[in-house]
Amino acid sequence: EVRAAQAAVDKALLDLERTSITAPFHAQVMDRMADVGALISQGDPLARLVGVDTYWIEATLPLDRLPWLSFAESAESGGSPVELRNRGAWPAGQSRQGRLLRLVGELEGDTRMARVLVAVDDPLARAAEHTGEPALIVGSFLQCRIQAREIEDVVRVRREHLRKDDSVWLMRDEALVIVAVDVVFKDAEYAYLRGDINATDRLVVTSLSTVRDGVPLRTATASPRAIDD
């Protein structure tokens, strides 16, 4: 009888131990499906957890941007730096830093844009080095600014100064020169060009009544606008 009672105690202790569920990672409870005293069966969901060591953010971008980006070599390091902002919820000037993790192997359904994952470590800003930084909230919309690789040997002009057929108007030796260029990259404001453009050339930014090579030109001001390279 003593041995039977001891076996019952041991079984009760084992059953009690199995009522304690521990997550294998640092997590935040998003949903709770069971409470103390609830009767559950094997396979019943108890809670929905989200790991808080790193959040993944899905962003979309045009396919022609992918060659200029660097993806992480491992889950812990590497990848193009990403600046994250929540304009509707965070004070002006506040942002979080992430890194470009990987490319999702499927296009976004409606826009047909590429899908990428951005990793943000310590998203809830619990670590001392992130004190004062805003916490990320699951389901929120963020603006991602991804730092691309450096583009070498190009000339930068405003997009409105790129003429039709991918050409620019230059003032060279006081005359108009129409130069065909190779557009390497475009962003919201600028076009980055390669072609027969010299450091002494001046970019023509005004409209002209006569457009052909060799037309004489003069500057409108003493300090004409120069090309930004």
C-alpha positions as CSV (number, residue, x, y, z in Angstrom):
1,E,0.0,0.0,0.0
2,V,2.9,2.4,0.8
3,R,4.6,1.6,-2.5
4,A,1.3,2.1,-4.4
5,A,0.7,5.4,-2.6
6,Q,4.3,6.5,-3.4
7,A,3.7,5.6,-7.1
8,A,0.5,7.7,-7.1
9,V,2.4,10.6,-5.6
10,D,5.1,10.3,-8.2
11,K,2.6,10.2,-11.0
12,A,0.8,13.2,-9.6
13,L,4.1,15.1,-9.5
14,L,4.9,14.1,-13.1
15,D,1.5,15.2,-14.2
16,L,1.9,18.5,-12.4
17,E,5.3,19.0,-14.1
18,R,3.7,18.5,-17.4
19,T,1.2,21.3,-16.8
20,S,4.0,23.8,-17.1
21,I,4.6,24.8,-20.7
22,T,7.8,26.7,-21.5
23,A,8.5,28.3,-24.8
24,P,11.9,27.5,-26.3
25,F,12.5,31.2,-27.2
26,H,11.8,34.7,-25.7
27,A,8.3,35.4,-26.7
28,Q,5.3,37.6,-26.3
29,V,1.8,36.1,-25.9
30,M,-0.5,37.4,-28.6
31,D,-3.5,35.1,-28.0
32,R,-4.4,32.9,-25.1
33,M,-6.7,29.9,-25.7
34,A,-6.5,28.2,-22.2
35,D,-6.7,29.3,-18.6
36,V,-5.8,27.8,-15.2
37,G,-7.9,24.8,-14.5
38,A,-9.0,24.3,-18.1
39,L,-9.3,20.7,-19.3
40,I,-7.3,20.3,-22.5
41,S,-6.4,17.3,-24.7
42,Q,-3.3,16.5,-26.6
43,G,-3.0,18.8,-29.7
44,D,-5.2,21.5,-28.3
45,P,-3.8,25.0,-28.9
46,L,-2.9,26.9,-25.7
47,A,-1.6,30.2,-27.0
48,R,-0.1,32.1,-30.0
49,L,3.4,33.4,-29.4
50,V,5.6,35.8,-31.3
51,G,9.4,35.7,-30.8
52,V,10.8,39.0,-29.5
53,D,14.5,38.6,-30.3
54,T,14.0,39.5,-34.0
55,Y,11.0,40.7,-36.0
56,W,10.7,40.1,-39.8
57,I,9.2,42.8,-41.9
58,E,7.9,42.1,-45.4
59,A,8.6,44.9,-47.9
60,T,7.9,45.2,-51.6
61,L,10.0,46.9,-54.3
62,P,10.4,46.9,-58.0
63,L,12.3,44.1,-59.6
64,D,14.9,46.4,-61.2
65,R,16.0,47.4,-57.7
66,L,17.2,43.9,-56.7
67,P,20.6,44.0,-58.4
68,W,21.6,46.9,-56.2
69,L,20.8,45.2,-52.9
70,S,22.9,42.9,-50.7
71,F,21.1,40.1,-48.8
72,A,22.4,38.7,-45.5
73,E,24.9,35.9,-45.7
74,S,23.4,34.4,-42.5
75,A,20.5,35.0,-40.2
76,E,22.7,36.8,-37.7
77,S,24.7,39.3,-39.8
78,G,25.1,40.9,-43.2
79,G,22.6,42.5,-45.6
80,S,21.9,46.1,-46.8
81,P,21.1,48.5,-43.9
82,V,17.5,49.5,-43.7
83,E,16.0,52.5,-41.9
84,L,12.4,52.0,-40.6
85,R,9.9,54.7,-39.8
86,N,6.3,54.8,-38.7
87,R,5.2,58.3,-39.7
88,G,1.8,58.0,-38.2
89,A,2.8,56.8,-34.8
90,W,6.4,57.8,-34.1
91,P,7.6,61.3,-33.3
92,A,9.5,63.1,-36.1
93,G,13.1,61.9,-36.5
94,Q,12.6,58.6,-34.7
95,S,13.5,55.4,-36.5
96,R,14.7,51.9,-36.1
97,Q,17.5,50.1,-37.9
98,G,17.2,46.7,-39.6
99,R,19.0,44.7,-42.3
100,L,17.9,43.1,-45.5
101,L,17.6,39.4,-44.7
102,R,16.4,37.5,-47.8
103,L,14.3,37.6,-51.0
104,V,10.9,35.8,-50.9
105,G,10.6,33.5,-53.8
106,E,7.3,34.8,-55.0
107,L,6.0,38.1,-56.4
108,E,3.4,40.2,-54.6
109,G,0.0,39.2,-56.0
110,D,-1.5,42.5,-57.1
111,T,1.5,44.7,-57.8
112,R,3.8,42.0,-59.2
113,M,6.6,43.5,-57.1
114,A,9.5,41.6,-55.4
115,R,9.0,40.7,-51.8
116,V,11.9,40.9,-49.3
117,L,12.3,40.3,-45.6
118,V,13.9,42.9,-43.3
119,A,15.2,41.7,-39.9
120,V,15.0,44.0,-36.9
121,D,16.8,42.8,-33.7
122,D,15.3,43.6,-30.3
123,P,12.1,45.0,-31.8
124,L,10.6,45.9,-28.5
125,A,13.6,48.0,-27.5
126,R,14.3,46.1,-24.3
127,A,18.1,46.2,-24.5
128,A,20.0,49.1,-23.0
129,E,21.5,50.1,-26.4
130,H,18.0,50.7,-27.7
131,T,16.7,52.7,-24.8
132,G,14.4,55.5,-26.0
133,E,13.8,53.9,-29.4
134,P,10.2,53.1,-30.4
135,A,9.0,49.5,-30.2
136,L,7.6,47.7,-33.2
137,I,4.0,46.5,-33.2
138,V,3.0,43.4,-35.1
139,G,0.7,44.3,-38.0
140,S,1.7,47.9,-38.3
141,F,2.8,49.5,-41.6
142,L,6.3,50.9,-41.8
143,Q,8.3,52.9,-44.4
144,C,11.5,51.1,-45.3
145,R,14.5,53.0,-46.7
146,I,17.0,50.5,-48.0
147,Q,20.6,51.5,-48.5
148,A,21.8,50.1,-51.9
149,R,25.3,49.4,-53.1
150,E,27.4,52.3,-54.3
151,I,27.1,53.1,-58.0
152,E,30.5,54.1,-59.4
153,D,31.5,56.2,-62.4
154,V,28.2,57.8,-62.9
155,V,26.8,61.4,-63.3
156,R,23.7,62.4,-61.3
157,V,21.1,64.7,-62.8
158,R,17.5,65.5,-61.8
159,R,15.1,63.2,-63.6
160,E,13.3,66.1,-65.4
161,H,16.6,67.0,-67.1
162,L,16.8,63.6,-68.7
163,R,15.5,64.2,-72.3
164,K,13.6,61.9,-74.5
165,D,15.4,58.9,-76.0
166,D,17.7,58.9,-72.8
167,S,19.8,61.9,-73.7
168,V,20.9,65.1,-72.0
169,W,21.6,68.6,-73.4
170,L,25.0,69.9,-72.6
171,M,26.7,73.2,-73.1
172,R,30.2,72.5,-74.4
173,D,32.5,75.2,-75.9
174,E,29.5,77.6,-75.8
175,A,27.4,75.3,-78.1
176,L,24.7,72.7,-77.6
177,V,25.7,69.1,-77.6
178,I,23.1,66.3,-77.4
179,V,24.6,63.3,-75.7
180,A,23.0,59.8,-75.6
181,V,23.5,58.3,-72.2
182,D,23.1,54.9,-70.5
183,V,20.6,55.2,-67.6
184,V,22.2,53.1,-64.9
185,F,19.6,53.8,-62.1
186,K,16.7,56.0,-61.2
187,D,15.3,57.0,-57.9
188,A,12.4,59.4,-57.0
189,E,14.5,62.5,-57.8
190,Y,17.6,61.7,-59.8
191,A,18.8,59.7,-62.7
192,Y,22.3,58.2,-62.7
193,L,24.0,58.2,-66.1
194,R,27.0,57.0,-67.9
195,G,28.1,58.5,-71.2
196,D,30.3,61.1,-73.0
197,I,30.0,63.7,-70.2
198,N,33.0,65.7,-69.0
199,A,33.6,67.5,-65.8
200,T,33.7,70.9,-67.7
201,D,30.3,70.3,-69.4
202,R,27.3,72.4,-68.3
203,L,23.9,70.8,-68.1
204,V,21.2,72.7,-70.0
205,V,18.1,72.8,-67.8
206,T,15.9,75.2,-69.8
207,S,13.8,74.6,-72.9
208,L,15.2,75.6,-76.3
209,S,13.4,76.8,-79.4
210,T,16.0,75.1,-81.6
211,V,17.4,71.8,-80.6
212,R,20.4,70.5,-82.6
213,D,24.1,69.9,-82.2
214,G,26.2,73.1,-82.5
215,V,23.5,75.7,-81.7
216,P,25.3,78.6,-79.9
217,L,24.4,78.9,-76.2
218,R,25.0,81.4,-73.5
219,T,24.4,81.2,-69.8
220,A,21.4,83.0,-68.2
221,T,23.4,83.8,-65.0
222,A,27.0,84.4,-63.9
223,S,27.0,81.1,-62.0
224,P,25.5,78.5,-64.3
225,R,24.2,75.2,-62.9
226,A,26.9,72.5,-63.1
227,I,26.5,68.8,-63.3
228,D,26.5,67.0,-60.0
229,D,28.8,64.0,-60.2
